Amino acid sequence: MNRGSGDGRGGVNLPALRGYNEALMLDLLRGAGPAGLGRAELAARTGLTPQAVSKITARLGADGLVAEAGRAASTGGKPRTLLRLVPDVHHAVGVHLDRDELRAVRVDLAGRVVAETSGPLDFGAGPEAVVEAVVRAVARVEDPAGLPPLGVGVAAPGPLDHRAGTMGRVTGYPSWKGFPLRGVLQGRLGMPVLLDKDTNAGAAAAAGAWLLAAWPDGDADADMDADAVAGRDADGGPYAYADAVRGPRTCVYLHVGTGLGAGLWLGGGVYRGERSAAGEFGHQVILLDGPPCRCGARGCVEALCLGAVARGDLPEAARILGEAAANLVALLDVDRVLLGGRVVAAAPDVFVAGVGAVLAARALDPARPVVALAGAGVAEGAAELALGPVFGRAG
């Protein structure tokens, strides 16, 4: 394997791995945004030969996925032709199943939302009723031109088995245990379906928001460095968007809604654990013999935090969330803590400040992680996961 030095993933000069190389090329062009990249830059970043890059980009162009983005300024020789991703040639759908609400979005290849719908949902009504709601929501965001999406990502409350596509014993909803949600939806929709936890989709959305910074109308993380968005390095010199918007290698996404959970973005991808059970953040005990939690334990951070929310004491809820987040930061050494969910959305400043204050007080290292809003929703993250195979990332 011939690895380049660009984004940590190298191309492979073997015909059998043509699909991998095409996905890698698309990933780089997506990160570059409308400005595009030249073939020489693509070759340098992937470690592929210039001839291989030319053949791959020609195939992608024939498929309508890549187009010319103009020419780079001449540095003495012939101006280089720049190539860009064509985002609207394909779409994916993301669906967020909350306990009382459903939201669906259709996104293009850049991750930009082009259609969305939302409405009430009774998760307790059982799998059959929820399946019908998902089918109707996907139909509402379909492409008017009739182009079917590449796939549908569905984000649901955990626990669940991501690999098998089956639901676990969702706290408070025992009838869901063992239901093959992915398989049933694939049969009803007639297209690939990916099932993951809502918090994992939230982590993917947070990372995807960085890529959107390169595209017009994209919503970058509000706390992203302005020079990075503008394509400047720390010394004011220009560098490619793919470097600027690659985003954090390690972060945690904390979701506060009808429940409390975490999504882990480690090493540039979602970490799910061996049994898809990673991120059960809400059920860590932080107060021995504390109030009972619906999971059966006592003193869980979810019970304490949501209890404070119910009392209207949002600063206390933020402080409790911060204490639990500090435990996670100390364990994983992440560089960003991103917050999302409807409770956070209702009082974003309170939660960002409250969690940040606790992390600052408990920091063992001056270089403590940044606390910020996630910048994108769970439905967007579910769609991002569905797009993963296009860009060489496993769903």
C-alpha positions in Angstrom: 0.0 0.0 0.0 1.4 3.3 -1.1 0.4 5.9 1.4 0.5 9.6 0.8 1.0 12.3 3.4 -2.2 14.3 2.9 -5.1 13.2 5.2 -3.7 10.0 6.6 -5.3 7.7 4.0 -3.3 6.7 1.0 -4.4 5.4 -2.3 -3.7 1.9 -3.6 -2.2 1.3 -7.0 -4.1 -2.0 -7.6 -7.0 -2.5 -10.0 -8.9 -4.7 -7.5 -9.1 -1.6 -5.2 -10.5 0.8 -7.7 -13.6 1.5 -5.6 -11.4 2.4 -2.6 -9.4 4.9 -4.7 -12.4 6.5 -6.2 -13.9 7.0 -2.7 -10.7 8.4 -1.4 -10.6 10.9 -4.3 -14.2 11.9 -3.7 -13.5 12.4 0.0 -10.6 14.8 -0.8 -12.7 16.8 -3.3 -15.5 17.0 -0.8 -13.2 18.5 1.8 -11.8 20.9 -0.8 -15.2 22.5 -1.4 -16.1 24.4 -4.6 -12.5 25.7 -4.9 -11.5 22.2 -5.9 -8.0 20.5 -6.1 -5.6 19.9 -9.0 -4.7 16.4 -10.1 -1.1 16.9 -8.9 -2.4 17.7 -5.4 -4.6 14.6 -5.5 -1.7 12.5 -6.4 0.5 14.0 -3.7 -2.2 13.4 -1.0 -3.0 9.9 -2.0 0.3 8.5 -3.1 -1.2 7.4 -6.4 0.6 7.9 -9.7 -0.5 10.9 -11.8 -1.7 8.4 -14.4 -3.9 6.6 -11.9 -5.4 9.9 -10.7 -6.2 10.9 -14.3 -8.0 7.6 -15.0 -9.9 7.8 -11.7 -11.0 11.4 -12.1 -12.0 10.6 -15.7 -14.3 7.8 -14.5 -15.7 10.1 -11.8 -16.3 12.8 -14.4 -18.1 10.4 -16.7 -20.4 9.4 -13.8 -21.2 13.1 -13.2 -19.6 13.1 -9.8 -16.6 15.4 -10.6 -16.4 18.5 -12.7 -13.9 21.2 -13.5 -13.7 24.1 -11.0 -11.6 26.5 -13.2 -7.9 26.9 -13.3 -5.4 27.7 -10.6 -3.2 30.8 -10.9 -0.1 30.1 -13.0 3.2 29.9 -11.1 5.2 30.0 -14.3 4.0 26.9 -16.1 0.7 26.0 -17.7 -2.3 26.8 -15.3 -3.5 23.7 -13.5 -7.1 22.5 -14.0 -9.0 22.2 -10.7 -11.6 19.6 -10.1 -14.5 19.7 -7.7 -17.2 17.4 -6.4 -20.7 17.8 -7.9 -22.8 17.6 -4.7 -26.3 17.5 -6.2 -25.8 14.4 -8.3 -26.8 12.1 -5.4 -28.5 12.4 -2.1 -29.0 10.5 1.2 -31.7 10.7 3.8 -31.3 10.8 7.5 -34.1 10.1 10.0 -34.0 10.9 13.8 -36.4 8.8 15.9 -36.8 10.5 19.2 -39.1 9.2 21.9 -41.8 11.9 21.0 -40.6 13.4 17.7 -39.4 12.3 14.2 -37.3 14.5 11.9 -36.1 13.6 8.5 -33.7 15.4 6.1 -32.4 14.8 2.6 -28.8 16.0 2.0 -26.6 16.3 -1.0 -23.1 14.8 -1.2 -21.6 17.8 0.6 -24.0 17.2 3.5 -26.1 20.2 2.8 -29.8 19.8 3.8 -32.0 20.3 0.7 -35.3 19.1 2.2 -36.6 18.3 5.7 -39.7 17.4 7.6 -40.6 16.8 11.2 -43.6 15.9 13.4 -44.7 14.2 16.6 -43.9 10.5 17.2 -45.1 8.1 19.8 -42.1 5.7 20.1 -44.1 3.8 22.7 -46.7 2.9 20.1 -44.5 0.1 19.0 -42.3 -0.8 16.0 -45.0 -1.2 13.4 -46.4 2.3 13.9 -42.9 3.8 13.9 -42.0 2.0 10.7 -45.0 3.5 9.0 -44.0 7.0 10.3 -40.5 6.6 8.8 -41.8 5.4 5.4 -44.1 8.5 5.2 -41.3 10.8 6.3 -38.9 9.5 3.7 -41.5 10.0 1.0 -42.0 13.6 2.1 -38.3 14.5 1.6 -37.9 12.5 -1.7 -36.3 14.2 -4.7 -39.0 15.8 -6.9 -37.1 14.6 -9.9 -37.5 11.0 -8.7 -33.9 10.3 -8.1 -33.8 7.7 -5.3 -31.4 8.3 -2.4 -28.2 6.3 -2.1 -29.5 5.2 1.3 -31.3 6.0 4.5 -29.6 6.5 7.8 -31.9 6.0 10.9 -30.8 7.2 14.3 -32.8 5.7 17.2 -32.5 5.6 21.0 -30.1 2.9 22.2 -29.2 0.3 23.1 -29.2 -1.3 19.7 -27.0 -3.6 17.6 -25.6 -1.5 14.8 -24.1 -4.5 12.9 -27.2 -6.6 13.0 -29.6 -3.7 12.6 -31.7 -4.7 15.5 -33.0 -2.7 18.4 -32.1 -3.4 22.0 -34.1 -3.1 25.2 -34.7 0.7 25.0 -35.1 2.1 28.5 -38.8 2.4 29.1 -39.8 0.6 25.8 -39.3 -3.2 26.3 -41.4 -4.1 23.2 -38.6 -2.9 21.0 -36.1 -5.5 22.1 -34.9 -7.6 19.2 -36.9 -5.8 16.5 -35.0 -5.9 13.2 -35.6 -2.3 12.3 -33.0 -2.1 9.6 -34.2 -5.1 7.7 -37.9 -4.2 7.9 -37.2 -0.7 6.6 -35.0 -2.0 3.8 -37.9 -4.2 2.7 -40.4 -1.3 2.9 -38.2 1.3 1.3 -36.4 -0.8 -1.3 -33.0 0.8 -0.6 -30.0 0.4 1.8 -30.7 1.4 5.4 -28.2 2.0 8.1 -29.3 1.9 11.8 -27.3 3.6 14.5 -27.7 5.2 17.9 -28.9 8.8 18.0 -25.7 9.8 19.8 -23.4 8.2 17.2 -25.3 10.1 14.5 -24.8 13.2 16.6 -21.1 12.7 16.7 -21.0 12.1 12.9 -23.1 15.3 12.4 -20.6 17.3 14.6 -17.7 16.1 12.5 -19.6 16.6 9.2 -20.3 20.2 10.2 -16.6 21.0 9.7 -16.7 19.7 6.2 -19.7 22.0 5.5 -17.5 25.0 6.2 -16.0 24.5 2.8 -19.3 24.8 1.0 -21.6 27.8 0.5 -24.5 27.9 3.0 -22.8 25.2 5.1 -23.1 25.6 8.9 -19.6 25.2 10.3 -19.1 24.7 14.0 -19.7 28.1 15.6 -16.4 27.8 17.5 -14.3 26.9 14.5 -11.2 29.0 14.0 -11.9 31.8 11.5 -8.5 31.4 9.8 -9.2 27.7 9.2 -12.5 28.6 7.5 -10.8 31.2 5.4 -8.1 28.7 4.3 -5.2 30.3 6.2 -2.6 28.6 8.4 -1.4 30.0 11.8 1.2 32.2 10.0 -1.4 33.7 7.6 -0.3 31.5 4.6 -2.9 29.7 2.4 -3.5 26.0 2.6 -6.1 23.7 1.1 -9.6 23.5 2.5 -9.2 19.7 3.0 -6.6 20.5 5.6 -8.6 23.3 7.1 -11.9 21.5 7.6 -10.8 18.0 8.4 -12.0 18.7 11.9 -11.2 17.2 15.3 -9.6 13.8 15.5 -11.2 13.2 18.9 -14.3 14.6 20.3 -17.4 13.6 22.3 -20.9 14.7 21.4 -23.3 15.0 24.4 -27.0 14.8 23.7 -29.5 16.1 26.1 -33.1 15.6 25.1 -35.7 13.1 26.4 -32.6 11.1 27.5 -28.9 11.7 27.9 -26.2 10.0 25.9 -22.8 10.4 24.3 -21.4 9.8 20.8 -17.6 9.2 20.6 -15.6 10.4 17.6 -12.2 8.9 18.1 -9.4 8.7 15.6 -11.5 10.3 12.9 -14.5 8.1 13.1 -17.4 7.0 15.3 -16.4 4.5 18.0 -19.2 2.1 18.8 -17.4 -0.6 20.9 -17.5 -4.3 20.4 -21.3 -4.6 21.0 -22.4 -1.2 19.7 -22.8 -0.2 23.4 -20.2 2.6 23.7 -21.5 6.0 24.7 -24.0 5.0 27.5 -23.0 8.2 29.1 -26.3 8.9 30.9 -26.1 5.9 33.1 -22.8 6.5 34.8 -23.4 6.8 38.5 -22.1 10.0 39.9 -24.1 10.1 43.2 -24.1 6.9 45.2 -27.5 6.1 46.6 -28.9 9.0 44.6 -32.4 9.2 43.1 -33.6 6.2 41.1 -33.0 6.2 37.4 -35.4 4.5 34.8 -32.5 2.1 34.0 -32.9 0.6 37.5 -29.7 2.1 39.0 -29.5 5.1 41.4 -27.7 8.3 41.0 -27.2 8.2 37.3 -26.2 11.4 35.6 -29.3 11.2 33.4 -31.6 11.1 36.4 -29.8 14.0 38.1 -29.4 16.2 35.0 -33.0 15.7 33.7 -34.3 16.1 37.2 -32.7 19.5 37.4 -34.2 20.4 33.9 -37.6 19.4 35.2 -37.2 21.7 38.1 -36.3 24.5 35.8 -32.7 24.7 37.2 -30.8 24.8 34.0 -27.5 26.0 35.5 -27.5 23.0 37.9 -28.3 20.7 34.9 -25.3 22.2 33.1 -23.1 21.7 36.1 -24.1 18.1 36.5 -23.5 17.5 32.8 -20.1 19.1 33.1 -19.1 16.9 36.0 -20.0 13.8 34.0 -18.2 15.3 30.9 -15.1 15.9 33.0 -15.0 12.2 33.9 -15.2 11.3 30.2 -12.5 13.9 29.2 -10.2 12.6 31.8 -10.7 9.0 30.5 -10.4 9.7 26.8 -8.3 12.8 26.5 -10.5 14.4 23.7 -9.9 17.8 22.3 -13.6 18.9 21.9 -16.8 18.5 23.8 -19.8 19.2 21.6 -23.3 19.7 22.9 -26.7 19.1 21.3 -30.3 18.0 21.8 -33.4 20.0 22.4 -32.6 20.8 26.1 -29.3 22.3 25.0 -30.9 24.1 22.1 -33.4 25.8 24.5 -30.6 27.4 26.5 -27.3 27.0 24.6 -25.3 29.7 26.4 -26.2 28.2 29.8 -25.0 24.8 28.9 -21.8 25.8 27.0 -20.8 28.1 29.9 -21.8 25.6 32.6 -20.0 22.6 31.1 -17.0 24.8 30.2 -16.7 26.1 33.8 -16.6 22.6 35.2 -14.1 21.4 32.7 -11.9 24.4 33.5 -12.1 23.8 37.2 -11.2 20.1 36.9 -8.7 20.3 34.1 -5.4 18.5 34.8 -3.8 20.1 31.8 -3.9 23.7 30.7 -4.8 22.6 27.1 -8.3 21.6 28.1 -10.9 20.7 25.5 -13.0 23.2 23.7 -16.7 23.2 24.6 -19.1 24.2 21.8 -22.4 23.6 20.2 -22.5 20.6 17.8 -23.5 22.7 14.8 -25.7 20.1 13.2 -28.6 17.8 14.2 -28.9 14.1 14.7 -30.9 13.6 11.4 -28.1 15.3 9.5 -25.6 12.9 11.2 -27.7 9.9 10.2 -27.6 11.0 6.6 -23.8 11.6 7.0 -23.5 7.9 8.1 -25.5 6.8 5.1 -23.1 8.8 2.8 -20.1 7.1 4.4 -19.5 4.4 1.8 -19.4 7.0 -1.0 -16.3 8.5 0.7 -14.7 5.3 1.8 -15.9 5.2 5.4 -17.7 2.2 6.8 -21.3 2.9 7.9 
